[in-house]
Amino acid sequence: RPTADGEITGTICVFLASVFFSIGGLCVKLIPWSALAINGARNLIGAAVIGVFLLVTGHAVRLNRPVLIGALSTIGVTTLFTIANKLTTAANAIVLQFTAPVFVIVLMAALFHKKPKQRELLTCAVVFFGVLLFFVDGLQTGNLLGDLLAVLSGVCYAGVFLMNTAKGADALSSCFLGQLAAGIAFSTFCLRETDFSIPVVSAVLLLGVVQVGAAYIILSIGIRRTGVGTA
């Protein structure tokens, strides 16, 4: 169980990661590329950032079933969110992705047979109610497919928070492998793009370095030190 000091540090790290994640919707809307091109470029850059961090810290990359499942979750959340952001409003995509706490509770119960605490259930109920309040106003401006993909990205996002739960799991390895795979798979779509102006390239770099690379490094540190429900 995380110590009190460690949990405070972990909570701060997860909070900072969420701040970094929050620039995603704006940047995706500002970049006139296809969703897959954006996702490929930002993941390739993010993988490079995490790769440097792994080398500097001497953190060896693990390769096992929990790590691969975490990598798939990373691929899913970044890809689905980017596509959803292009199909619906940024607000809808972000708010619907944050249904993740509900899926965290469901997956914890289904996969690890862990019953949620009353505090976690209450918190998730309040969060879910808030999601509904935000979403009601955006129903007319959103796109159904985009909204559905945003919810699915929330399911994958829940998987990201569970990356350190299984025995042998390693969140940094999952983030690195997931982003590297997505970057290699989708970055070829960048060859179809024509706008490589300074504002566009700057937004892509911001996404890759901060919103993906740095955010997932801080998140992986945070979820090691705090409980899944708190995260």
Backbone as CSV, one residue per row, in Angstrom:
resi,resn,N_x,N_y,N_z,CA_x,CA_y,CA_z,C_x,C_y,C_z
1,ARG,0.850,-1.197,0.000,0.000,0.000,0.000,0.881,1.240,0.000
2,PRO,0.572,2.261,-0.846,1.392,3.471,-0.889,1.410,4.185,0.452
3,THR,2.574,4.784,0.812,2.670,5.549,2.047,1.927,6.868,1.878
4,ALA,1.703,7.550,3.026,0.961,8.816,2.979,1.716,9.855,2.150
5,ASP,3.043,9.978,2.403,3.843,10.942,1.643,3.891,10.566,0.165
6,GLY,4.042,9.270,-0.088,4.091,8.805,-1.475,2.788,9.045,-2.197
7,GLU,1.680,8.890,-1.485,0.378,9.093,-2.113,0.143,10.562,-2.440
8,ILE,0.620,11.448,-1.588,0.494,12.879,-1.876,1.307,13.222,-3.124
9,THR,2.544,12.707,-3.178,3.397,12.940,-4.349,2.752,12.359,-5.601
10,GLY,2.203,11.148,-5.467,1.554,10.501,-6.597,0.349,11.274,-7.084
11,THR,-0.440,11.783,-6.152,-1.629,12.564,-6.508,-1.239,13.837,-7.252
12,ILE,-0.174,14.500,-6.793,0.306,15.711,-7.463,0.771,15.382,-8.884
13,CYS,1.474,14.256,-9.037,1.960,13.842,-10.362,0.791,13.575,-11.310
14,VAL,-0.219,12.865,-10.823,-1.376,12.559,-11.668,-2.109,13.847,-12.038
15,PHE,-2.203,14.775,-11.081,-2.850,16.060,-11.360,-2.093,16.830,-12.446
16,LEU,-0.761,16.883,-12.328,0.047,17.577,-13.333,-0.087,16.907,-14.701
17,ALA,-0.149,15.577,-14.698,-0.332,14.856,-15.961,-1.658,15.246,-16.602
18,SER,-2.697,15.378,-15.798,-4.011,15.748,-16.342,-3.987,17.164,-16.911
19,VAL,-3.183,18.045,-16.304,-3.027,19.403,-16.837,-2.370,19.342,-18.216
20,PHE,-1.334,18.522,-18.329,-0.656,18.356,-19.625,-1.592,17.730,-20.655
21,PHE,-2.377,16.736,-20.226,-3.321,16.086,-21.141,-4.353,17.084,-21.666
22,SER,-4.681,18.077,-20.842,-5.796,18.975,-21.167,-5.561,19.856,-22.381
23,ILE,-4.297,19.977,-22.823,-4.031,20.812,-24.009,-4.326,20.046,-25.301
24,GLY,-4.620,18.750,-25.187,-4.812,17.918,-26.367,-5.942,18.374,-27.269
25,GLY,-7.104,18.629,-26.693,-8.265,19.010,-27.495,-8.024,20.254,-28.312
26,LEU,-7.423,21.274,-27.694,-7.154,22.536,-28.387,-6.159,22.331,-29.529
27,CYS,-5.045,21.640,-29.234,-4.000,21.458,-30.240,-4.496,20.633,-31.431
28,VAL,-5.270,19.578,-31.157,-5.791,18.742,-32.236,-6.671,19.575,-33.168
29,LYS,-7.489,20.456,-32.589,-8.356,21.309,-33.401,-7.552,22.316,-34.225
30,LEU,-6.385,22.736,-33.713,-5.579,23.743,-34.404,-4.774,23.157,-35.561
31,ILE,-4.553,21.853,-35.539,-3.717,21.221,-36.572,-4.613,20.720,-37.708
32,PRO,-4.431,21.228,-38.940,-5.303,20.852,-40.058,-4.902,19.542,-40.734
33,TRP,-4.487,18.572,-39.933,-4.109,17.261,-40.459,-5.213,16.261,-40.138
34,SER,-5.113,15.086,-40.758,-6.037,14.014,-40.412,-5.738,13.532,-39.000
35,ALA,-6.716,12.895,-38.370,-6.552,12.417,-36.995,-5.402,11.424,-36.879
36,LEU,-5.288,10.507,-37.848,-4.246,9.484,-37.780,-2.854,10.079,-37.975
37,ALA,-2.742,11.116,-38.821,-1.451,11.781,-39.008,-1.014,12.472,-37.714
38,ILE,-1.954,13.161,-37.072,-1.661,13.832,-35.799,-1.251,12.808,-34.750
39,ASN,-2.018,11.722,-34.677,-1.738,10.715,-33.661,-0.389,10.047,-33.900
40,GLY,-0.064,9.775,-35.177,1.212,9.157,-35.483,2.385,10.042,-35.108
41,ALA,2.284,11.325,-35.480,3.375,12.261,-35.212,3.574,12.476,-33.718
42,ARG,2.477,12.710,-32.998,2.631,13.008,-31.568,3.104,11.789,-30.787
43,ASN,2.688,10.587,-31.195,3.144,9.383,-30.500,4.604,9.076,-30.786
44,LEU,5.052,9.332,-32.010,6.455,9.104,-32.342,7.351,10.044,-31.539
45,ILE,6.925,11.304,-31.434,7.671,12.273,-30.629,7.615,11.890,-29.153
46,GLY,6.422,11.499,-28.694,6.265,11.097,-27.302,7.131,9.901,-26.955
47,ALA,7.208,8.928,-27.865,8.046,7.736,-27.640,9.515,8.129,-27.530
48,ALA,9.940,9.120,-28.344,11.322,9.590,-28.279,11.611,10.237,-26.924
49,VAL,10.654,11.033,-26.430,10.816,11.689,-25.126,10.925,10.648,-24.015
50,ILE,10.023,9.667,-24.029,10.061,8.629,-22.996,11.311,7.771,-23.144
51,GLY,11.723,7.512,-24.398,12.933,6.730,-24.631,14.157,7.394,-24.014
52,VAL,14.268,8.713,-24.178,15.373,9.457,-23.564,15.304,9.350,-22.045
53,PHE,14.092,9.482,-21.501,13.903,9.374,-20.051,14.334,7.983,-19.553
54,LEU,13.983,6.941,-20.294,14.374,5.579,-19.915,15.887,5.411,-19.919
55,LEU,16.551,5.994,-20.924,18.011,5.898,-21.009,18.681,6.656,-19.864
56,VAL,18.198,7.863,-19.589,18.803,8.697,-18.548,18.646,8.056,-17.171
57,THR,17.469,7.481,-16.924,17.195,6.895,-15.606,17.647,5.441,-15.493
58,GLY,18.060,4.849,-16.610,18.489,3.447,-16.581,17.343,2.477,-16.382
59,HIS,16.155,2.892,-16.766,14.960,2.058,-16.597,14.851,1.092,-17.785
60,ALA,15.004,-0.193,-17.529,14.941,-1.192,-18.591,13.498,-1.417,-19.038
61,VAL,13.300,-1.599,-20.333,11.967,-1.852,-20.872,11.600,-3.321,-20.644
62,ARG,10.459,-3.545,-20.031,9.974,-4.910,-19.808,9.059,-5.323,-20.957
63,LEU,8.960,-6.623,-21.145,8.083,-7.134,-22.195,7.389,-8.388,-21.676
64,ASN,6.132,-8.220,-21.272,5.336,-9.339,-20.792,3.864,-9.037,-21.061
65,ARG,2.994,-9.929,-20.652,1.571,-9.773,-20.964,0.963,-8.502,-20.365
66,PRO,1.160,-8.218,-19.054,0.586,-6.977,-18.512,1.110,-5.723,-19.206
67,VAL,2.404,-5.722,-19.564,2.981,-4.564,-20.242,2.354,-4.385,-21.616
68,LEU,2.150,-5.487,-22.347,1.556,-5.408,-23.679,0.095,-4.954,-23.622
69,ILE,-0.642,-5.416,-22.599,-2.032,-4.973,-22.431,-2.064,-3.469,-22.144
70,GLY,-1.120,-3.014,-21.307,-1.012,-1.579,-21.035,-0.659,-0.792,-22.283
71,ALA,0.206,-1.363,-23.132,0.588,-0.707,-24.385,-0.623,-0.579,-25.312
72,LEU,-1.426,-1.638,-25.383,-2.643,-1.588,-26.202,-3.612,-0.525,-25.683
73,SER,-3.698,-0.399,-24.358,-4.546,0.641,-23.768,-4.058,2.027,-24.170
74,THR,-2.734,2.204,-24.165,-2.145,3.486,-24.565,-2.458,3.808,-26.024
75,ILE,-2.293,2.800,-26.890,-2.610,2.986,-28.306,-4.084,3.358,-28.471
76,GLY,-4.942,2.633,-27.757,-6.377,2.867,-27.867,-6.792,4.253,-27.420
77,VAL,-6.279,4.690,-26.287,-6.727,5.982,-25.746,-6.230,7.142,-26.608
78,THR,-4.983,7.075,-27.093,-4.482,8.185,-27.907,-5.140,8.217,-29.284
79,THR,-5.330,7.044,-29.883,-5.891,6.985,-31.237,-7.374,7.349,-31.242
80,LEU,-8.134,6.720,-30.359,-9.572,6.962,-30.324,-9.891,8.406,-29.946
81,PHE,-9.126,8.960,-29.006,-9.384,10.344,-28.596,-9.117,11.307,-29.745
82,THR,-8.030,11.073,-30.499,-7.705,11.979,-31.605,-8.777,11.932,-32.689
83,ILE,-9.226,10.726,-33.025,-10.281,10.596,-34.038,-11.578,11.238,-33.542
84,ALA,-11.923,10.968,-32.276,-13.143,11.539,-31.700,-13.096,13.062,-31.719
85,ASN,-11.909,13.613,-31.450,-11.748,15.062,-31.413,-12.004,15.702,-32.761
86,LYS,-11.748,14.958,-33.831,-11.999,15.466,-35.180,-13.467,15.304,-35.579
87,LEU,-14.159,14.341,-34.972,-15.541,14.036,-35.365,-16.585,14.750,-34.525
88,THR,-16.215,15.129,-33.303,-17.165,15.802,-32.416,-16.493,17.029,-31.824
89,THR,-17.167,17.717,-30.913,-16.567,18.886,-30.286,-15.466,18.450,-29.330
90,ALA,-14.473,19.315,-29.145,-13.378,19.004,-28.223,-13.923,18.783,-26.809
91,ALA,-14.934,19.589,-26.438,-15.525,19.464,-25.097,-16.163,18.094,-24.912
92,ASN,-16.930,17.650,-25.916,-17.554,16.338,-25.823,-16.514,15.232,-25.703
93,ALA,-15.471,15.309,-26.540,-14.438,14.274,-26.536,-13.755,14.178,-25.182
94,ILE,-13.400,15.334,-24.618,-12.695,15.355,-23.337,-13.599,14.881,-22.204
95,VAL,-14.812,15.415,-22.164,-15.728,15.064,-21.070,-16.105,13.582,-21.113
96,LEU,-16.385,13.061,-22.298,-16.769,11.654,-22.415,-15.598,10.725,-22.116
97,GLN,-14.389,11.147,-22.443,-13.229,10.320,-22.104,-13.095,10.178,-20.588
98,PHE,-13.545,11.209,-19.877,-13.421,11.170,-18.424,-14.551,10.406,-17.732
99,THR,-15.221,9.534,-18.510,-16.046,8.497,-17.884,-15.148,7.373,-17.383
100,ALA,-13.840,7.487,-17.599,-12.870,6.451,-17.225,-13.004,5.945,-15.784
101,PRO,-13.249,6.807,-14.770,-13.364,6.295,-13.401,-14.429,5.207,-13.235
102,VAL,-15.523,5.337,-13.980,-16.568,4.313,-13.914,-16.032,2.983,-14.439
103,PHE,-15.293,3.031,-15.546,-14.736,1.809,-16.132,-13.612,1.243,-15.275
104,VAL,-12.899,2.105,-14.550,-11.867,1.628,-13.625,-12.491,0.718,-12.574
105,ILE,-13.609,1.164,-11.999,-14.296,0.373,-10.972,-14.784,-0.949,-11.547
106,VAL,-15.377,-0.892,-12.746,-15.894,-2.106,-13.390,-14.760,-3.091,-13.675
107,LEU,-13.654,-2.600,-14.238,-12.534,-3.475,-14.579,-11.838,-4.020,-13.341
108,MET,-11.716,-3.210,-12.300,-11.108,-3.689,-11.056,-11.918,-4.835,-10.466
109,ALA,-13.246,-4.706,-10.533,-14.116,-5.761,-10.006,-14.081,-7.004,-10.884
110,ALA,-14.094,-6.805,-12.212,-14.165,-7.935,-13.140,-12.836,-8.684,-13.257
111,LEU,-11.727,-7.949,-13.305,-10.424,-8.578,-13.556,-9.668,-8.942,-12.290
112,PHE,-9.806,-8.117,-11.247,-9.011,-8.328,-10.041,-9.869,-8.652,-8.813
113,HIS,-11.184,-8.732,-9.016,-12.127,-9.083,-7.944,-11.962,-8.171,-6.715
114,LYS,-11.737,-6.879,-6.984,-11.585,-5.915,-5.908,-12.834,-5.047,-5.831
115,LYS,-13.502,-5.104,-4.686,-14.712,-4.313,-4.506,-14.328,-2.865,-4.231
116,PRO,-14.989,-1.925,-4.895,-14.661,-0.506,-4.688,-15.066,-0.043,-3.293
117,LYS,-14.298,0.916,-2.780,-14.631,1.502,-1.493,-15.815,2.451,-1.660
118,GLN,-16.500,2.689,-0.576,-17.672,3.561,-0.622,-17.285,4.961,-1.094
119,ARG,-16.100,5.427,-0.675,-15.626,6.754,-1.084,-15.413,6.803,-2.592
120,GLU,-14.861,5.720,-3.159,-14.610,5.676,-4.599,-15.920,5.650,-5.379
121,LEU,-16.888,4.898,-4.878,-18.195,4.853,-5.538,-18.871,6.219,-5.521
122,LEU,-18.788,6.888,-4.374,-19.401,8.213,-4.240,-18.722,9.214,-5.174
123,THR,-17.386,9.167,-5.201,-16.635,10.075,-6.063,-16.989,9.865,-7.527
124,CYS,-17.038,8.598,-7.945,-17.361,8.287,-9.334,-18.792,8.693,-9.679
125,ALA,-19.703,8.557,-8.724,-21.086,8.971,-8.961,-21.162,10.471,-9.209
126,VAL,-20.404,11.240,-8.402,-20.384,12.689,-8.563,-19.746,13.072,-9.903
127,VAL,-18.622,12.400,-10.228,-17.937,12.669,-11.499,-18.851,12.357,-12.683
128,PHE,-19.526,11.207,-12.611,-20.396,10.794,-13.715,-21.571,11.767,-13.864
129,PHE,-22.106,12.242,-12.745,-23.185,13.222,-12.797,-22.695,14.508,-13.445
130,GLY,-21.465,14.908,-13.099,-20.878,16.094,-13.714,-20.685,15.928,-15.206
131,VAL,-20.263,14.723,-15.617,-20.105,14.423,-17.041,-21.435,14.596,-17.764
132,LEU,-22.505,14.079,-17.169,-23.829,14.192,-17.777,-24.256,15.654,-17.910
133,LEU,-23.976,16.455,-16.896,-24.345,17.868,-16.933,-23.621,18.603,-18.058
134,PHE,-22.326,18.303,-18.223,-21.562,18.937,-19.291,-22.041,18.463,-20.657
135,PHE,-22.366,17.179,-20.739,-22.674,16.582,-22.033,-24.047,16.990,-22.555
136,VAL,-24.979,17.204,-21.659,-26.342,17.543,-22.076,-26.344,18.773,-22.972
137,ASP,-25.541,19.755,-22.631,-25.510,20.993,-23.408,-24.842,20.804,-24.771
138,GLY,-24.046,19.719,-24.918,-23.328,19.506,-26.167,-23.947,18.475,-27.074
139,LEU,-25.109,17.927,-26.711,-25.720,16.873,-27.511,-26.021,17.309,-28.941
140,GLN,-26.474,18.533,-29.118,-26.865,18.997,-30.443,-25.669,19.329,-31.329
141,THR,-24.523,19.639,-30.717,-23.366,20.033,-31.506,-22.401,18.881,-31.742
142,GLY,-22.564,17.783,-31.033,-21.659,16.656,-31.164,-22.039,15.737,-32.309
143,ASN,-21.155,14.810,-32.617,-21.381,13.796,-33.629,-21.466,12.461,-32.928
144,LEU,-22.471,11.642,-33.261,-22.719,10.402,-32.540,-21.520,9.466,-32.587
145,LEU,-20.916,9.288,-33.777,-19.758,8.403,-33.889,-18.595,8.945,-33.072
146,GLY,-18.370,10.252,-33.141,-17.295,10.855,-32.365,-17.514,10.689,-30.870
147,ASP,-18.770,10.865,-30.439,-19.088,10.694,-29.026,-18.863,9.246,-28.576
148,LEU,-19.244,8.296,-29.429,-19.061,6.884,-29.098,-17.576,6.544,-28.984
149,LEU,-16.770,7.050,-29.916,-15.330,6.794,-29.872,-14.697,7.430,-28.635
150,ALA,-15.239,8.575,-28.212,-14.734,9.228,-27.003,-15.008,8.371,-25.774
151,VAL,-16.186,7.745,-25.726,-16.501,6.839,-24.613,-15.567,5.637,-24.633
152,LEU,-15.316,5.086,-25.829,-14.397,3.946,-25.948,-12.979,4.344,-25.535
153,SER,-12.606,5.593,-25.820,-11.296,6.054,-25.362,-11.260,6.112,-23.833
154,GLY,-12.432,6.364,-23.222,-12.530,6.329,-21.764,-12.289,4.937,-21.209
155,VAL,-12.768,3.913,-21.936,-12.523,2.522,-21.530,-11.020,2.229,-21.574
156,CYS,-10.378,2.658,-22.663,-8.931,2.458,-22.792,-8.171,3.279,-21.749
157,TYR,-8.699,4.466,-21.448,-8.076,5.324,-20.439,-8.099,4.636,-19.075
158,ALA,-9.178,3.928,-18.805,-9.254,3.157,-17.562,-8.151,2.103,-17.543
159,GLY,-7.896,1.482,-18.700,-6.820,0.505,-18.796,-5.461,1.112,-18.499
160,VAL,-5.276,2.374,-18.896,-4.017,3.071,-18.623,-3.801,3.205,-17.119
161,PHE,-4.856,3.521,-16.389,-4.732,3.663,-14.931,-4.515,2.327,-14.226
162,LEU,-4.821,1.233,-14.911,-4.617,-0.097,-14.340,-3.278,-0.699,-14.746
163,MET,-2.422,0.067,-15.435,-1.176,-0.477,-15.979,-0.236,-1.029,-14.919
164,ASN,-0.313,-0.530,-13.701,0.592,-1.011,-12.651,-0.067,-1.996,-11.706
165,THR,-1.291,-2.406,-12.014,-2.053,-3.232,-11.082,-1.626,-4.699,-11.122
166,ALA,-1.447,-5.255,-12.307,-1.117,-6.679,-12.448,0.340,-6.937,-12.084
167,LYS,0.618,-8.159,-11.665,1.979,-8.558,-11.311,2.865,-8.516,-12.556
168,GLY,4.022,-7.882,-12.431,4.950,-7.788,-13.543,4.704,-6.604,-14.450
169,ALA,3.679,-5.807,-14.125,3.359,-4.649,-14.967,4.384,-3.538,-14.789
170,ASP,4.517,-2.710,-15.803,5.427,-1.567,-15.741,4.867,-0.471,-16.637
171,ALA,4.354,0.583,-16.025,3.650,1.630,-16.766,4.531,2.329,-17.792
172,LEU,5.794,2.605,-17.423,6.684,3.287,-18.357,6.930,2.447,-19.609
173,SER,7.133,1.160,-19.412,7.339,0.261,-20.554,6.097,0.234,-21.439
174,SER,4.920,0.179,-20.811,3.669,0.168,-21.571,3.505,1.450,-22.380
175,CYS,3.775,2.586,-21.747,3.644,3.875,-22.439,4.615,3.955,-23.608
176,PHE,5.851,3.565,-23.369,6.872,3.646,-24.414,6.526,2.746,-25.599
177,LEU,6.203,1.491,-25.323,5.907,0.546,-26.401,4.631,0.928,-27.147
178,GLY,3.615,1.375,-26.405,2.357,1.772,-27.035,2.532,2.969,-27.947
179,GLN,3.253,3.977,-27.453,3.464,5.170,-28.269,4.373,4.889,-29.459
180,LEU,5.384,4.041,-29.264,6.281,3.688,-30.367,5.517,2.951,-31.463
181,ALA,4.676,2.003,-31.054,3.893,1.236,-32.031,2.919,2.137,-32.794
182,ALA,2.204,2.993,-32.055,1.255,3.909,-32.699,1.975,4.902,-33.599
183,GLY,3.143,5.358,-33.158,3.911,6.307,-33.951,4.377,5.703,-35.265
184,ILE,4.893,4.478,-35.195,5.362,3.803,-36.403,4.190,3.495,-37.335
185,ALA,3.079,3.050,-36.761,1.921,2.637,-37.565,1.246,3.803,-38.272
186,PHE,1.158,4.957,-37.597,0.349,6.057,-38.138,1.138,7.244,-38.677
187,SER,2.434,7.329,-38.390,3.187,8.502,-38.828,3.307,8.594,-40.349
188,THR,3.115,7.473,-41.047,3.165,7.513,-42.519,2.043,8.390,-43.096
189,PHE,0.969,8.572,-42.326,-0.131,9.433,-42.785,0.321,10.892,-42.892
190,CYS,1.425,11.241,-42.215,1.944,12.609,-42.287,2.426,12.941,-43.702
191,LEU,2.802,11.912,-44.462,3.303,12.130,-45.823,2.217,12.680,-46.746
192,ARG,0.956,12.508,-46.355,-0.156,13.001,-47.169,-0.492,14.463,-46.866
193,GLU,0.094,14.996,-45.800,-0.233,16.359,-45.391,0.599,17.379,-46.165
194,THR,0.083,18.584,-46.271,0.762,19.636,-47.035,1.106,20.871,-46.196
195,ASP,0.429,21.039,-45.061,0.658,22.220,-44.227,1.685,21.902,-43.136
196,PHE,2.909,22.379,-43.334,3.965,22.202,-42.338,4.485,23.567,-41.893
197,SER,3.552,24.492,-41.731,3.901,25.837,-41.288,4.383,25.802,-39.842
198,ILE,5.021,26.881,-39.415,5.581,26.944,-38.054,4.502,26.735,-36.980
199,PRO,3.321,27.393,-37.078,2.290,27.157,-36.054,1.844,25.696,-35.985
200,VAL,1.707,25.054,-37.138,1.256,23.656,-37.164,2.313,22.737,-36.576
201,VAL,3.552,22.888,-37.011,4.636,22.049,-36.498,4.844,22.282,-35.002
202,SER,4.702,23.531,-34.568,4.841,23.853,-33.138,3.766,23.154,-32.316
203,ALA,2.529,23.143,-32.837,1.433,22.470,-32.132,1.675,20.965,-32.062
204,VAL,2.202,20.391,-33.137,2.511,18.949,-33.158,3.600,18.635,-32.132
205,LEU,4.637,19.471,-32.094,5.714,19.267,-31.121,5.204,19.401,-29.693
206,LEU,4.319,20.373,-29.465,3.731,20.561,-28.139,2.946,19.325,-27.723
207,LEU,2.188,18.778,-28.671,1.443,17.553,-28.386,2.381,16.406,-28.032
208,GLY,3.421,16.224,-28.847,4.313,15.091,-28.649,5.147,15.185,-27.391
209,VAL,5.752,16.356,-27.170,6.674,16.516,-26.041,5.939,16.628,-24.707
210,VAL,4.908,17.474,-24.675,4.224,17.765,-23.404,2.992,16.890,-23.194
211,GLN,2.055,16.940,-24.167,0.753,16.305,-23.955,0.824,14.778,-23.976
212,VAL,1.831,14.221,-24.640,1.984,12.768,-24.662,3.217,12.326,-23.884
213,GLY,4.410,12.768,-24.303,5.640,12.301,-23.675,5.739,12.613,-22.194
214,ALA,5.795,13.904,-21.858,5.952,14.316,-20.459,4.768,13.883,-19.603
215,ALA,3.558,13.990,-20.154,2.359,13.646,-19.387,2.368,12.179,-18.980
216,TYR,2.730,11.290,-19.888,2.715,9.866,-19.558,3.860,9.479,-18.632
217,ILE,4.992,10.185,-18.707,6.076,9.934,-17.751,5.605,10.281,-16.340
218,ILE,5.013,11.463,-16.194,4.538,11.897,-14.877,3.401,11.004,-14.399
219,LEU,2.505,10.620,-15.313,1.392,9.747,-14.931,1.905,8.392,-14.444
220,SER,2.887,7.823,-15.145,3.412,6.509,-14.760,4.056,6.560,-13.375
221,ILE,4.681,7.696,-13.048,5.253,7.874,-11.707,4.132,8.002,-10.682
222,GLY,3.104,8.774,-11.040,2.003,9.028,-10.113,1.204,7.791,-9.761
223,ILE,0.886,6.957,-10.764,0.041,5.794,-10.480,0.803,4.679,-9.767
224,ARG,2.139,4.811,-9.685,2.917,3.871,-8.875,2.788,4.196,-7.394
225,ARG,2.468,5.453,-7.098,2.525,5.919,-5.715,1.153,6.178,-5.110
226,THR,0.126,5.985,-5.880,-1.205,6.248,-5.339,-2.170,5.163,-5.803
227,GLY,-3.293,5.045,-5.143,-4.265,4.038,-5.493,-4.962,4.345,-6.810
228,VAL,-5.471,3.307,-7.453,-6.112,3.481,-8.753,-7.329,4.406,-8.655
229,GLY,-8.125,4.236,-7.620,-9.311,5.069,-7.443,-8.965,6.543,-7.282
230,THR,-7.950,6.826,-6.494,-7.507,8.206,-6.308,-6.994,8.787,-7.611
231,ALA,-6.195,7.998,-8.329,-5.642,8.462,-9.621,-6.761,8.782,-10.599
